[in-house]
Amino acid sequence: MSVMIYDCFPFFNELDVLEIRLNVLYDIVDYFVITEADKTHTGRHKEYIFEQNKDRFAKFLDKIIYIKVNDFPDLENSETSSDGNKWLYENYQRDAIMRGLKDCKPDDVIIISDCDEIPNPEAVKKYKKGICSLMQLRFGFSYNSIYVTIPFCRSPKICRYKELINPQKKIKEKDKKYCLYSKYGLPTYLRFVKGKKIKNGGWHFSYIGNLENIKYKMHSIVEQQVNTVNKNNNKLLLEKIQNNEDILERGDIFANLEMSNIFPQYFIANIEKYKENINSNNLVSFSRAMWQHRVYKIKKVFKCL
């Protein structure tokens, strides 16, 4: 029996990013396991956005296993601190991925990431065995605005099903606080397992969409310490995005990349469709952005920032 590939991720409201992901991976993935909750990560009621827009994704439905999550544990009876409770909704939704993997065989390939962390199909093809980290380029607020501060993301994982349920690795002590309500052998735990790096692992397109969707996410994320006072100021938010300023006020620096083959082929071929979320100001090459990253690191070492 041939090995199956399952691409698994929680969904919030990232409709355009989801469309890109499904198109990029459809030909090499056997199933997409998508979990969607009726609550935000802060516990507020949320509509099932994917279900409401299912017609838009009709051509992909034959490969989609869609799981609605509405059975969260009762926080009032939890022994976990109130500070830890905030991770319940995010982790529980992600771990509900397991409900879509009931027919998996030990050697089936499992990809665990967030919806906006799109795996590179070429990296998936290279995978052989073990727990690996898909090293992805990080973009924020615009499809081509790369993080100069930390341009790579290593959270997305790829492994075989037998390694998901029994990773045989411990996570770092400092990461345990992010795994509350999860446990060994579940997707959230796997996110924090150190894996062998696979370069050119994909693209993390974070906080991309129309302004209302961005604001909705800002109100809904777990990390409310970065949910700033600017979240209700439309004019200021738009100005910050256009000027490559971090609307979450974390001190991140961005560079706007020219279109090149570092982006998904589907995205380049359909760029007109997504042009509203491309920042055309002060475009630079990818190599120039990486040079800026190296300069940033040197300055940070010498505390010249």
N, C-alpha and C positions, 0 to 999 in steps of 0.2 A: 504494500500500500504506500502511495506517495505521501511525502510530508506536506502538511497543510500549513499555511501562513495566516496567522490571525493578527490584525492590526487593531489594537484596543486602546480606547481613550474615553475620558469623560467629556461631555459636551455642555457648554453653557449657553452662548448665543452667537457664536462665531460663524455665521452662515457662509460668508464669502471664503473664509479660511477653510471651512469644512469642504466647500465645493472644490477648492484647489487641492486639498488633500485627497479627496476621493478620486479626482481625475489623475493625479500624479501616481497613485498607488493601485488603482483598480486592476491593471493588467497583471500585477505580480502577487496580489493578495487574494486569498481564498475567501476570507471573511473579515468584515469590519465589525468589531464589537463596540457599540456606542452606548454609554450609560448617560441618562439625563435625569436629574432630580427635580422634585417639586419644591425645593427650597434652594436659596442661594447659600454660599459658604458662611454667611452670617446668620442663617436660620430664617430669613424672610421668605414669604411665599413667592413662588416663581411659576410661570406658565411653562408648558412643555413646548419649547420653541421649535425643536426638530419636528415633532409631530404636526405642528401647525403648518410647517413648510415642507412636508414630505413630498408633495408633488414636484417641487423643484429638484428633488434628488431621485426621481422615478427610475432613471436608467441605472442607478446603483443599488436599488433595493434588493435585487436578487442576492447580493453579497452582504447585506447589512443585517446584523443581529442587534435589534434595538431593545434596550432594557430601561424601563421606567422605574425610578427609585423613589419610593414613597413610604418606606417602612423604617425610618430612622429610629434608633433607640431613644428612650425617654431620658432627657438630660436631667430632669428633676430628681430622678432616682440614681443619678450617676455619682460614683465616689471620686471621680476625677475633678480636679480643681476647675473653677469657672474659667480660668485662663486657658486651661487645656481643652475645655469644651469646644472652643472655637474651631478646632481641627476636626470635629466629628463629621460635619456635613461634607467637607471636601474629601476626607479619607474614606468615609463610608461609601460615597458615590463611586470613588475610584475602585475600591475593593469589590463593588458589585459587578465588576468585569468578570469575576469568577463565574457568575451565573450564565454567562455566554460561552464558557469554555468546558461545559459538561461533557462534550463529545471528543475532547482533545486526547490525542495519543501522546505518549511520553516524549517522542522526538518532534512533535509539531512545534513550529516556530511561533513565538509570542513576542509581539512588540507592545511595550507599555510606555505611553507618553501622554502628555496633555494634547488636546485637540489642536492647539496652535503650534505644536512641535512636530513638524511634518518630516517623516523619514525620507531620506534620499533612496529611491529604489535601487540604485547601484550599490549602495552600502548594504541594503538588505540582501542583495544577491551575493555579496562577498561573505556574508555570515556563515560560519561553519558550526561552531558549538561553544558552550560556555556562556557566562553572563558578560555581555559587552555593553559599553556605553556608546551611543551614537553621538559623536561630537558634532553639534549643530551650530550654525551661525545664528547669532542673536540680533533680531531687529525689533525696534520698538516704535509704535505710534504711526509709522509709515512703512510700507513694504520694503523700501530700500534704505531705511535709516538704521545703520548698523551701530551697535554699542561699541564705542572706542574703548571704554573703560574695561569691560569684560565681554569680548566679542564671541565667546564660545560657551555653549551650554552642554552639560554632560548628563543631565538627569534622565533623558529618554534611554530606555533599556531594550535590548533584544536578547532573547534566550530561548531555550527549549522549554516545553511545558514542565518537564521533570525538574528543571532548574528553577522555575518559578515557584513551584510548591515545596521545593527542598533546596534552597540556594547554597546551603552549607557554608554560609559566610555570615559574619556578624556585622552590624552597622556601627558606625562611630557613636560614642556616648553622646556627643553634642547633637546628633541627628535624631535621637530617640524622642525628643519633645515634638518633632514633626510627625511622628508615627502613632500618636495616640489614637486609640480605637482601631488600630490595625495590628497585625501580628506577623510573625514569621510565616512565610509561605503565601503571603498576599501581595497584590500589586503595589500598594503603598510602601511596604517594606522593601520591595525590590528596587524602587526608585532610589533608595539610599545605599544600596549595596555597591561597592566599588567594582566596576567592570573594566575589562580590557577595552581600550579605546579603538573605535573605528572612525578614521578620519573621513571628512566630507560626508558626515552622517545625516545632513538635512538642514532644515531651516526652522527657526523659532520666530514666528511672526506674532509678537505680543502687543496687546492693546491696539488693534487695528480695526477700523470700521468707522461708521459715522459717529459724530460727537455724542449723540444720545446713548449709543451702545457702549462707548468708552466710559461715559459717566456712570452708566448702570453697573459696569464691571467695577469701577472705583468704589461704588457704594456696597458692592457685594463680596469683595475679596476678604480673605481671612486677615491679611496683614493690614489692619486698620490704622497702624501707625504711619503708613504711607498714603492713607486716604486723606489728602490735604484739604485745607480750606479753599483751595482753588477749584475744587470739584464742581462747584455750582456757578462758576464764572465762565460762561461760554466764550466770551471774547478773549479772555486771558488764556484759556486752554488752547484755543485755535492759534493764538499768537505764539505760544510756547512750542506747539507742535511744528509750526512753520519755521521757527527759529532754532529748531533742534535743542530745545530746553526740556529738561526732565520734568514732566507735569506731576510726577510723584515725589519730586524734591528729594531724590536720593543721591544727587550729585553726579549722575551719569552724564557722559558726553557722547554725542552721536556724530556720524558722518554720513552724508547721502551718497549712495553708490550709483555709478553709471550702470545701465543695464548691460549684463554680460552673461556668459554661460555659467556663472556661479549660482544663478537663480534656476528654479525648476523650468524645464522646457515648456511645460503646459502654461506656466505663468507668462513666460516671454511671448509665446504664441498668442496669448489672449490678453495682452497688456492693456489694450484699450478698455477692456471690461473693468479693470481695477485701477485705472489711472487716477481716480479721485483720491486714492490713498497712497500715491507716490509723490514724494517730495523732490521737486526738480531744482531746488536752490543749492548752489555751490556744489555741484556734482564732482565726485572724485572717483578714481579707480579703486578697485579692491586692494591692490598692492599699496596704494597711498594710505588707505585707511589702516592697514596693518602697520605701516610705518608710524602713523599717528599713535597707534596702540603701544608700540614699543617706546616711543618718546614719553607717553603718559606713564608707563611703568618705571622708566628711568627717573622721571621727575618725582614720582611717588616715593621711590627708594631714597632719594636725596631730600625728600620733604620740601620740594620747591613748588608744590601746588598751592 
